[in-house]
Amino acid sequence: MTKVESLVNLSEYPINEPQCAQFNEVVQFVQSELDKDGCSVLSKFLTNKGLELIAQEVEQRKDKAFYSESKLCNVYLAKGNPKESQGHPQNIFMERTNGFITADLLNEGTLSHLLYHWKPLRSFLAQCLSKKELYIYEDPVSNMIVNVCKPGQTFNWHFDTNEFTITYLLKGAESGGCFEYVPNLRLKNDECFEEVKKVIDGDRARVKKLKLCSGDLQFFLGRYSLHRVTHNNGNSDRLLLIQSFTETPGIVGSKERVKDLYGKITQVHDNIVGMQNRNDSLLD
């Protein structure tokens, strides 16, 4: 039986030893990077064996990935606004063709699930994000997913619902499939529509391109930073494991958004109003 400790490069990132100096050095590095532009990468966070095993179980589930019928989306992954002009960011719809392997397919028997629920990891992430405590995102469909980007597919410019996201690149594209982002493009209570429109229209003055390798862990503040995955121009799939956490327990996604992105909802979504305790007034 594979132990969770064997999945993480603990010699480089001793996340299960919070009292050691190396742990604190890593935390300070991540915090510094996040303060600078809302993004930080820990290279080779997964061990070679951990990467191989997790990627293997994901590959076995690729044929069950859901591809939304909504192939055109705005940056808020929401409906347009008829009160605004056609050229307003809410009314500009762009191609989105990637798919998702949903959380219910990565159940308790998987290493992905084991890693996601490992308390030392959650405690480490909380410190890096300067949070008192993190909770498992309780959405049974989308708390841990895999973004599948096949050759020719893309996930265009968008903002995230959650303030922050934790991702692990399991397999990069042979060509293209690059992660691009614009740090802090909007503020907690200001949509900054004009700046968003500039990026959508092709202004790359503030765009950053991130070089990721398989096994890397990425912290990203996607609630405020516009981002995308460019077209996969290679011949193999790009696979990205995404873990979501919250600062308060009991949070799930909105019924409409979960249904559109992931193709299914549960009784939980019928019973709970999505994304409670939102600490900003931004569009989703």
C-alpha positions in Angstrom: 0.0 0.0 0.0 1.4 3.4 -1.0 1.9 5.8 1.9 0.9 9.5 1.4 4.4 10.5 2.5 5.9 8.8 -0.5 4.0 11.1 -2.9 5.7 14.3 -1.8 9.3 15.3 -2.1 9.8 15.6 1.7 13.6 16.0 1.4 13.1 19.3 -0.4 9.8 20.2 1.2 9.4 18.8 4.7 5.8 19.8 5.0 5.2 17.2 7.8 7.9 18.9 10.0 6.5 22.4 10.8 9.2 23.0 13.5 12.2 22.6 11.2 13.9 25.6 9.6 13.5 24.3 6.1 9.8 24.2 6.5 9.7 27.9 7.5 12.0 28.8 4.6 9.6 27.3 2.1 6.6 29.0 3.7 8.4 32.4 3.6 9.4 31.8 -0.1 5.8 31.1 -1.1 4.4 34.0 0.9 6.9 36.4 -0.7 6.0 35.2 -4.2 2.2 35.5 -3.5 2.6 39.0 -2.2 4.5 40.0 -5.3 2.1 38.7 -8.0 -0.3 36.2 -6.6 1.5 33.1 -7.9 4.2 30.8 -6.6 5.6 27.4 -7.8 7.4 24.7 -5.8 9.3 22.7 -8.4 9.3 18.9 -8.3 6.9 18.9 -5.3 5.7 15.4 -6.1 8.2 12.6 -6.1 8.9 10.8 -9.4 7.0 7.8 -8.1 4.2 9.9 -6.7 3.8 11.8 -10.0 3.8 8.5 -11.9 1.1 6.8 -9.7 -1.2 9.8 -9.6 -0.9 10.5 -13.3 -1.6 6.8 -13.9 -4.9 6.8 -12.0 -5.9 10.0 -13.8 -5.1 8.5 -17.2 -7.4 5.6 -16.4 -10.3 8.1 -15.9 -9.8 10.4 -18.9 -12.5 8.8 -20.9 -15.0 9.9 -18.2 -14.0 13.6 -18.4 -17.0 15.9 -18.9 -16.9 18.5 -21.7 -19.5 21.2 -21.4 -21.9 22.1 -24.1 -21.1 25.7 -23.4 -18.2 26.2 -25.7 -18.2 30.0 -25.4 -17.7 31.7 -22.0 -17.0 35.1 -20.6 -14.2 35.7 -18.1 -16.7 35.3 -15.2 -17.9 31.9 -16.5 -21.4 33.4 -16.2 -24.3 34.8 -18.3 -23.9 38.0 -20.2 -25.3 41.3 -19.0 -28.0 42.7 -21.4 -27.7 46.1 -19.7 -24.2 46.6 -20.9 -22.8 47.1 -24.4 -21.8 44.2 -26.7 -18.1 45.1 -26.1 -18.4 44.9 -22.3 -16.3 42.1 -20.7 -19.5 40.5 -19.4 -20.7 40.2 -23.0 -17.5 39.0 -24.7 -17.6 35.2 -25.0 -14.5 33.2 -25.9 -13.7 29.6 -26.7 -13.5 27.0 -23.9 -13.1 23.4 -24.9 -11.3 21.7 -22.1 -12.9 19.0 -20.0 -12.9 18.0 -16.3 -12.5 14.7 -14.4 -14.8 15.3 -11.4 -14.1 14.7 -7.7 -16.5 11.8 -7.4 -14.3 9.8 -9.9 -11.3 10.4 -7.6 -12.7 8.6 -4.6 -11.3 7.3 -1.4 -9.4 4.6 -3.1 -7.2 7.0 -5.1 -3.9 8.5 -4.2 -5.2 11.9 -5.4 -7.9 11.7 -2.6 -5.3 10.5 -0.1 -3.1 13.5 -0.8 -6.0 16.0 -0.8 -7.1 14.8 2.7 -3.7 14.6 4.2 -3.7 17.0 7.2 0.0 18.0 7.1 -0.5 19.2 3.5 -3.5 21.3 4.5 -1.7 22.8 7.4 1.3 23.6 5.2 -0.8 25.2 2.5 -2.6 27.3 5.2 0.6 28.7 6.4 1.8 29.5 2.9 -1.4 31.3 2.2 -1.3 33.1 5.6 -4.6 31.5 6.6 -5.4 30.5 10.1 -6.9 27.2 8.9 -8.1 25.6 5.7 -11.0 23.2 5.2 -11.8 20.7 2.5 -14.1 22.4 0.0 -17.2 20.3 0.5 -18.5 20.3 -3.0 -18.6 16.6 -3.8 -18.3 17.3 -7.6 -15.6 19.9 -7.8 -13.5 20.0 -4.6 -10.7 18.1 -6.4 -10.7 17.8 -10.2 -8.5 17.3 -13.1 -8.4 19.8 -16.0 -8.0 17.8 -19.2 -6.8 19.8 -22.2 -6.6 17.6 -25.3 -4.7 18.6 -28.5 -6.4 21.6 -30.0 -8.3 22.5 -26.8 -8.0 25.6 -24.6 -9.3 27.2 -21.4 -9.6 30.9 -22.2 -9.3 34.0 -20.0 -11.3 33.7 -16.7 -11.3 34.5 -13.0 -11.8 31.8 -10.4 -14.6 31.5 -7.9 -12.3 30.7 -5.1 -9.7 33.2 -3.8 -6.9 30.7 -4.2 -6.3 27.4 -6.0 -3.7 24.7 -5.5 -2.7 22.8 -8.7 -0.2 20.1 -9.7 0.9 19.7 -13.3 0.7 15.9 -14.0 1.5 16.1 -17.7 2.4 19.2 -19.8 1.5 19.8 -23.4 4.3 19.0 -25.9 3.7 22.4 -27.5 1.4 25.2 -26.4 -0.8 24.7 -23.3 0.9 27.5 -21.5 -0.4 29.1 -18.3 -0.7 32.8 -18.7 -1.9 35.3 -16.1 -2.3 38.9 -15.3 -1.6 39.5 -11.6 -4.2 41.4 -9.5 -6.2 42.7 -12.5 -9.2 43.3 -10.3 -9.6 44.3 -6.7 -11.8 43.0 -4.0 -14.5 45.6 -4.6 -13.6 46.8 -8.0 -14.1 44.8 -11.2 -11.7 47.1 -13.2 -13.6 46.4 -16.4 -11.5 48.7 -18.5 -8.3 46.8 -17.6 -10.0 43.4 -18.2 -11.2 44.6 -21.6 -7.6 45.5 -22.6 -6.4 42.0 -21.9 -9.3 40.4 -23.7 -8.6 42.7 -26.7 -5.0 41.4 -26.9 -3.0 43.9 -24.7 -0.1 41.8 -23.3 1.6 44.6 -21.3 0.7 43.0 -18.0 0.5 39.3 -19.1 3.0 36.8 -17.5 3.7 33.4 -18.9 4.6 30.6 -16.4 6.9 27.7 -17.2 5.6 24.6 -15.4 7.0 21.1 -15.3 5.3 17.8 -14.4 5.3 17.4 -10.6 5.3 21.1 -9.8 2.9 22.5 -7.2 1.4 25.9 -8.0 -0.3 28.4 -5.6 -2.4 30.8 -7.5 -4.7 33.7 -6.4 -7.1 33.3 -9.3 -10.0 35.2 -7.8 -8.3 38.5 -8.7 -5.8 37.5 -11.4 -7.1 36.8 -14.9 -5.6 33.7 -16.4 -5.9 31.1 -19.1 -4.3 28.0 -20.6 -3.4 28.6 -24.3 -4.2 26.1 -27.0 -2.6 22.7 -26.7 -0.7 22.5 -29.9 1.0 19.1 -29.2 -0.2 15.5 -29.7 -0.9 14.5 -26.1 -3.2 15.6 -23.3 -2.3 18.3 -20.8 -3.4 17.1 -17.3 -3.6 19.4 -14.3 -4.8 18.2 -10.8 -6.7 21.0 -9.0 -7.4 21.0 -5.2 -9.7 23.6 -3.7 -9.9 24.6 0.0 -12.0 27.1 2.0 -11.5 29.2 5.1 -14.9 28.2 6.5 -16.5 24.7 6.5 -19.6 23.8 4.5 -18.9 25.7 1.3 -20.1 24.3 -2.1 -20.3 25.7 -5.6 -23.5 27.2 -7.1 -25.9 24.7 -8.7 -25.8 26.4 -12.1 -22.0 26.8 -12.3 -21.3 23.2 -11.2 -23.8 21.8 -13.6 -22.4 23.8 -16.5 -18.7 23.1 -15.9 -18.9 19.6 -14.6 -22.1 18.2 -16.0 -23.7 17.0 -12.7 -25.0 18.1 -9.4 -25.9 16.3 -6.2 -28.5 16.7 -3.4 -26.0 18.9 -1.6 -26.3 21.5 -4.3 -30.1 21.5 -4.1 -29.9 22.0 -0.3 -27.2 24.7 0.0 -26.9 28.1 -1.6 -23.6 28.2 -3.4 -20.4 29.9 -2.2 -21.7 31.2 1.1 -19.8 33.8 3.1 -18.4 35.5 0.1 -16.0 38.3 1.3 -16.2 40.4 -1.8 -18.8 41.7 -4.2 -17.1 40.5 -7.4 -18.8 38.7 -10.3 -18.3 34.9 -10.5 
